[in-house]
Amino acid sequence: MEETNIVTQVFLPLSLAFIMFSVGLELTLDDFKRVVVRPRDFFVGAVSQVIVLPLVAFALLSVWTIEPALAVGVMIIASCPGGVTSNLMTYLARGDTALSVSLTAVISLLAVVTLPLIVSFSIQHFMNAATAPELPIGKTIIGVFLITTVPVCIGMLIKHFAAAFAKKFERIARLVASVLFIVIVLGAIASERENIVDYFIQAGTLTLTLNVVMMVLAALLAHIAGMGVKQRIAITLECGLQNGTLAIFVAATLIGNKTMTVPGGIYSLLMFATAILYLIIAKRQQAQD
C-alpha cells in the first residue's frame, strides 16, 4: 500500500511534470500566435479535440457494455489534450508541426478547466451514487494546473532566457519523457494485471474504435474545412494521440481509482500502432503527389 502511494503521489506527478516541462522546452510565444494568424486551422483542431472527441467517446459508451469505472477511464483519456508524442509523430509524417505544437499548448491550458468538468460529469453519469468517488472540481483544477501548466511555463521560460541550454537539453528531455511515458503506461496496466484480460476484452476494442473513429472524423472535418495536407495530418494525429500520462495521473492520483487508469494505458499502447500506420499512409500519399 505504501509503495502504491509513493508511485501515485510522488513518482507519477513528478514524471508528468517533467513530461510537460519537456513540452515547454519546445514552445515559444510565437507558437501561440497560430491561434490569431491562422484561426481556421486552430479552430477545427480545437473543436475536434475538445468537443468532438469526448462526444464520440460518450456516444460509444452509451451503446457499449462496460464496467462503470472503465467507462469513466475512457472519458478521462478522451478529455485529455495531445502530448509531445503527437508533435513528434506529426513531424515524422511531414505534417504541420507548428499547428500540432500550438494545439498541444493551448488545449493543455484549456484542459485545466475542461478535463475536471468532463470527468466529474462522467463519474456522476456512469457510476452509482453510493460507490462513485468524489472529484472536487476546485482541487482537481488546481492539481491539473500545477502539474501541467506550471511545468510548461517553466520550460518556456528556460527556452526564452537560456536558449542554448534548452536546445542542448531538449533532445535528452524528450528521450527521458518518452521513457517515463512508457514506464507509466506499462505500470498502470501491470497494477491491474489480475483483471487485465477481462478489462482488455471490455475496453480494448472500445478504445481502439474510439481512436480510429476520431482520427477518421478529424481528417474528414479538416478536409471539409478545405485545409491542406500538412494541416490535416497535424489535426488527425493530434486527435488520435492523447496524453495518456495525464489520464493515468487523474485516475490514479486525483481520483485514486486504479481501474480507471486501465483505459488510458490500453489506449496509449494502441494509439502508437494506429499512428504509425497512419504515418506510413501519409508518407506514401505525399510521395505520390
N, C-alpha and C positions, 0 to 999 in steps of 0.2 A: 504493500500500500504506500509506504514511504517512497519507494522507487518510482511508483506511478506519479506521485505528487511532484517529485523532482523533475520528471520528464515534462509533465503538463504545465507546471507552474514556473519552471526555470528554463530548461533546455528548449522547449517549443517556442515560448515567447522570444527568447534571445535569438534563436535561429531565424524566426520570421522577421525580427527586427533587422538582422544582418542582411537577409534576402532583400528587404525593402530598401535598406541602405545601399545595396548594390544597384538597385534600380535608380536611386537618386544620383549615383555617380555618373550615370549615363544621360542625365537630364540637364537641360538649361532652360532659362526662361523663354527662349525662342521656341521651344517645343510646345509651350502653352499658347503661343501666338497662332498656332494652326486653327484654333477654335474661331478666331476672328478672320484670318486670311482666307481659309477655305472652309467656311461653316457647313456647307452641304456635306462634304466628306465626313466631317466630325459628327454632324447631327445624325446621319444614317448609322454610323458605327455605334454611337452612344445609345440611340434608341434601340438598336438591335440587341445590345448587351444589357442595358439597364432595365428595359421594359419587355422586349420580346422574349428574351431568354427565360426569365422567371415565369412568364405566362405560358410558354411552351412546356416548361417543367411541371407547372401546376396542372395543365391540361392532360399531360401524360399520366400524372399521379392520380388524376380523377377517374381514369379508366383502368389503372394498373393495380393489381392486388399486391400490397407490400406492407411490411411491418411499419407502424406509425413512426417509430424513431428513425427508421431508414428513410421514410418519406421526408421527414424534416431534414435529414442529412442531404438528400437530393436537392432540396430547396436552398440549403446553405451553399452548396457548390454552385448552384445556378445564380445566386445573388452575389457571388464574388467577382471582382474585376479580373482582367487578364494579368499575367505576370511577366517576368523577364523572359520566360520561355517563348511567349507569343512574339516578343520583339525579335528574339534570335531566329525563330522559325521564319518570320516574315523576311528578315534579312537574307536567309539562306534560299528562300523561294523567290528572291528578287522582287519582293513586293515593296510597298511604300513604307519604309521603316519609320520615317518621321511621323506618319499618321498613326502607326501602331504604337509608337512611344507616347505620343500625345494622348491617345485613347487610354492607354495604361495609366498614365499620370493623372489625368483628370477624373477618370472613373474610379481610381483608387481613392481619390479625395471624396468623391460623391458617396462611395461605399460606406464611409463613416456614418452616414445617416441612412442610406437605403438598405444596407445589409441588416442592421438591427431591426428595422421595421418589417422587412420581409420575413426574417427568421421568427420574430415574435408572432406575427400573423400565422405562420406555418405551424408553430407549436400549438397555438390555440385551435387551429383548424383540424390538424391531423391527430392530435393526441387527446386522450381522456383527461378531463379537468383534474381528476384525482391523482393521476400519475405524471402529468405534464410538468417538466422542470420550469422554474421561474427564470425569466430573462429580463432583468431590469434594463429598460431602454437606455436610461442615462448612463449607467455603469458600463453598458456594452459600447455605447458611442465613445465614451472616454477611453475604454480599453482598446478599441479598434484604432482610434486616433493616435494614441501613444505608441502603438506597436506597428503602425503602418505609415501614417502621415509624418510623424516626427522624424523617424529614420530617413525617409525620403528627402525631407527638407535638409537634414544634416548632410546627406550625400550630395545634394545640390550645392550647399554652401561650400563644402570641401572642393567640389569641382570648380566653383567660381573663384575661390580665393587661393586654391592650391592645385591649379590645373595640371601641372607637371606630375605631381604625386598621384592625382586622380587617374590620369592617363596610364601611369605605370601599374597602379593597383587595380584598375578596372577589370582587367582580364583575370587576375587572381581572385578578385571578389566574385566574379561571375562563376568561376570554377567551384569555389567554396560554396556559393549559393546553390549551385546545381547539385553538389554532393549532399548538402543539408536537406534539400528538397527531396531527393531520393530516399535518404535515411528516414525522414519524417513520414513519407508515404508508406514505405515498407513497414515502419514501426506501427503505424495506425492499423494496417492490415494484420500484422502479427499479433497485436494486442487482442484481437478478436479471432485468433486462429481456431478456437474450438467451434466457432459458429460460421467461419468464413465461407465454407462451401454453401451452406444454406443462404447466407447473405448474398453471396455472389450470384446464386440462382435467382434470388429476388431482385437484386439491384444491378447486376452486371448487364443484362440485356437492356434494362431501362436506361442506365447511364450511357450506354453505347448508342441507343436510339436517340436520346437527348442530344448527344454530341453530334451525331451525323445530321439529324434533322435541323439543328441550329446552324451548322456550317452551310447546309444547302440553302436554308432560308436567308442567312446573311448574304451569301453570294447572289441570291436572287434579288434581294432588296437593293443591293449595290448595283446590280445590272439594270434594274428598273429605274434607278435614280440616274442612270447614264454615266456611271463612274468608270474610270479607266481600269485596265487590267491590274496594274500595281495596287490601286486602291481597293479593288475587290479582293485581292489576295490578303491584304492587311486586315480588312474587316472580317473576312472569313476565318482567318487564324485567330484573330482577337476574340471572336465569339466562340471558337472551339477550344481554346486553351485557357482554362481558368486557373486562378491562384489557389491550387489545392492546399498549400501550406496554410493559407488564411482560413480556408474551410475547416481544416483539422484543428487549428487554434481555437476557432469559435466553438466547435463542438466539444473538444476535449478540455479546454481551459476555461472559457467563459460559461459554457453550459454544464460541463462536467459529465458528458454522456459519451462513452466510448463507442457505442453502437452507431451514433450519428456521424462518427468520423469515417466509417467504412465507405459510404458512397463517394466521399471526397477522395479517398485513397484509390478506390476502383476506377473512378473517373480519370484521375491523374495518370494511371497506368494506360488506360485505353486511349486517352487523347493523344498520346505520343504516336501510337500506331496510325490513327486516322490522319494526324498532322503530317507524318512522314509520307503517307500515301498521297495526300493532297499536294505536298511539296513536289513529289515526283511528277504528278499530273500537270501541275502548274508550270514546271520547268520544261516539260515536253511541249506543252502548248505554246510557250514563249519561243521555243526553238523553231517551231513550225511557222510562226508569224514572221 
